[in-house]
Amino acid sequence: MPIIPVERLVVRVHRIPDNFRGVRPLFQLGWSAMNGKKKVLHVVAISLAGHDLVDFEDSGVSGVYSVSVPYTLGETIWANVALDTFHTNVAVGNLDNFCFVVYNPENGVVLEESPGVQAYSHAHECKDFFKVLAETPKVFLVKGRLEYLNGTVLDFDDVRIVATCAFDAKALAAMHFAAGDSKEGSFSCGATELSFAEL
């Protein structure tokens, strides 16, 4: 899999407070902190056939949806609950025409489903389900490396990031990889857009 040429970014990451009400970066589609005891997640419905779907009922399914998941359920099953809520609220005629990806809108990181979770067991607890965007962002595989000023180098595991373009994916990855790290350094990464088959 080819890697887009690396760009070097100097990052200094500070945590954005939960009560921050200022302007948020545009690449953070629907940035939201915890909504009380709910965690806001996004579900992306990506169409295989683009907008020329055979099933008329599926013509409006593609896009980004927001759902508030109970924070107390735990991070390990958030993706399962978000997908269950999506399928409870949106009728999809042909599931084979779509790929569904759950991600954290704060940092774009894709959340994986956990095996063995009973389907639809918590979907009724989710609130505030609505469509955020009709356009679908892309999913990128990002490989990252952080080089600190003291010479220490950290290579990060690959992470899948939802973003509108490779530049935004790299910026989100820089925030994700350096989260909670107060040291200054140089972050470099490569972002490769994933095809429908690779999702």
CORLINNOR-V403005 format. One line per field, one symbol per residue. burial: b if it has 9 or more other ideal C-beta (glycine too) atoms within 8 Angstrom, else e. A space follows every 10 residues. Layout:
BEGIN
burial: ???
END
This chain:
BEGIN
burial: eebeeeeebe bebeeeeeee eeeeeebbbb bebbbeebbb bbbbbbbbee eebebeebee bbbbbbbbbb eebeeebbbb bbbbbbbeee ebebeebbeb bbbbbebbbb bebbeebeee ebbebbebbe ebbeebbbbb bbbbbbbbee eeebebeebb bbbeebebbb bbbbbbbbbe eeeebebbbb bbebeeeeb
END
